[in-house]
């Protein structure tokens, strides 16, 4: 039995350690800035209207679970999709921020994705998003108060500044910028676990000292 266990461990070892060693600049990630952020962070640029983003949500959950304790993860909702008007996309960003303030972001984001991709219903504006939130347990008065609040408006503006900062790198979504320096590139044959491994590795990547 011990011999069989040893053989299995030898067979599995190369696969468990090869991931980090196999990530190649230009193939699995691009360097988009000379300097990294002071603290490790992962930014996911996505859209509620993007089918790939919807399908990617289980992998995003694994990424968040795999990141180190000090790594900040942020979702940034883009406003340049062709499948919806910019005003409606801005309303969706506001709804996402409201969910974040309420500390119910994951549940409420899932509800918006479900409304668009599973129920195949059309979001026409903040009124529809308000209804989605109410169905999912948010008080109407609380939603209305936050929708008009300065704090939510400021966070929406911050979301949009992030889009402006990285717009030239955002040729599609989902898109991951890690530590402000690395942009992940996913190959078609990559498994969800490999994608998670890549993002986690990039978040832990140390800058080489300058000679």
N, C-alpha and C positions, 0 to 999 in steps of 0.2 A: 504493500500500500504506500509506504514511504517512497519507494522507488518511483511509483507511478506519479505521486505528487511532485517529486523532483523534476520528472520529465515534463509535466504540465507547466511548472513554473519556468523552466528553461524555454519552453515554446512560447509562453506568454510574455516573457521579459522584453524581448525586442520591440514588441508592439507597445508596451507601456512606457518605454523610455525614448522611443524614436520620435514621438510627436514634436517635442520642443526642438530637437536637433534638426528636424526636417523643414522647419519654417524658413522660407527663403524670401529675402527682400526682392521685390519686383514680381514675385509669383504669388506669395501669400499675404504680403503687406507692402505698402508704399510709405516712404518717409516724406511727410508733407510739411514738416517744419524742422528747423535746426535745433530748436530747444523744446524740451518737454515741459509740461505743467509742473508746478511745485509739488503737487500731491497727485497720486494716481487716480485716474478717472476714465470712465467709459461713457461715451455719448452715442446713443442709438438714434439716428435720424430715420423717421418712418412716416407713414401716412395711414390713416384709418381706411382710406379708399384703395390701398395697395393690397391685392390678393396675396402677394408673397409675404408682406408684413404680417398679415393675418395668420398665414400658415407658419410663420417663423416664431410666433408667440411662445410655444412650448420650449423652443431652444433659448429664447431670451430669458425665460424663467431659470433654465439650467445655468445660463451665463451668470446671472445674478447670484445664484446659489454657489457658484464656483469661485467668485471673486473674493479676494482677501478682505478682511474686516475693514481696512482703511481705504478701500477703493469705492469711490462714489459712482453710482450708475444713474444716468439721466436719459429720459426719453424726450426727444425734440420732434414735434409734429410739423412736417413741412407744409408749405402753403402754395406749392407750385405744380400740383398734380393737374392733369388735363381733364380728369373725370369728374371734377366738381369745381364750382366757382371759388375764387379766392376768399370772398366774404364768408362762404359756408365753411371753408377750411379754417378760417380764423375763428369762427364760432366753435369748431371742434377743438381747436387749441385751447380756447377759453374753458370749454367743458373739461378737458383733460386736466387743466390747472385747478379747476374747482375740485375735481376728484382728488388731486394731490393734496390740496389744502385740507380736505376732509379725511385724509389718510385712507382713502378707499380707491386709490388710483387703479390698481390692478383689476379689481372687480368691475369698476365702471368703464375702464378701457375695454375690457372683454365684452361688456354689454353693447358698447358702440360698434365694435367689430362684428358682433353677432347680428346686430340690427342691419348692418350694411351687407355682410357677406353670407349669413345663413338665412336670415329672414328676407334678404334681398329687397329691403325697403330703402326709400330715398330720404336722406337728410336734407331738408330744405333750409334749415337755419337753427338758431338757438332754441326755438320753441320745441322742435322735435327732440333735441338733445336733453332739454329740460324734462320732457315726458319720459325719456329713457331713464333718467336719473330717478325720477319719482317712482317709477315702476320698480326700481332697484333699491328703494328704501330711503332716498334722500328727501327731506322735507322741502316742499315747494318754496316756502318762505326763506329757508336757508340757502337754497340755490339762487333765488332772486337777489338776496342780500350779497352773496359772494360775487355774483355776475356783475354787480355794480361797484364792487369794492376796489379801492386803489391798489391793494396788495395783489389781487388777481390780475389787474391791468398791468402792473409792473412785471409780473412773472410772464405774462403773455409777450410783453415787449422784450424781455430777456430771451425767451424762446426764439423770437424772430431775429434778434441780434445774432444768435448762434447760427441761424440759417445763413444770414448775410456773411458771417465770418468764414464759413466753410462752403459757400455756394459753389465755388469753382470746382470743388471736389465731389459735389453731390450730383453725379450723373444718373443716379437711380437710388431707390430705397428697397429694402432696408440697407443702411450704411452705418458703419461703426468707425468712429474716430477715438483712438485710445491715447490718453495722456497728451492730447493736443498735438501729437507728433506722428502717430502712426495711423494709417487707414487700412483696415482689414480688407483682404481680397479673398473671396470664397471661390474655390474651384468646384466644378460640377460634380466631381466624384467625392467630395468631402462629406463625411457623415456629420450629424448633429454634434456628436461627442468631439469630433476633430475641430469643429467650429468653436465650440466652447473652449477647448484646449488652446486654440490659437489666441482667442480674445484674452483669456486669463494670462497666457504667456506674455502677450504684448503689454498687459497692465503691470507685469512684474519686470519688464525689460529695463535694465539699467543702462544709463547713458555711459558710453565709453569716455574716459577722461581724454581731453585734448592733449596732444604731444607738446 
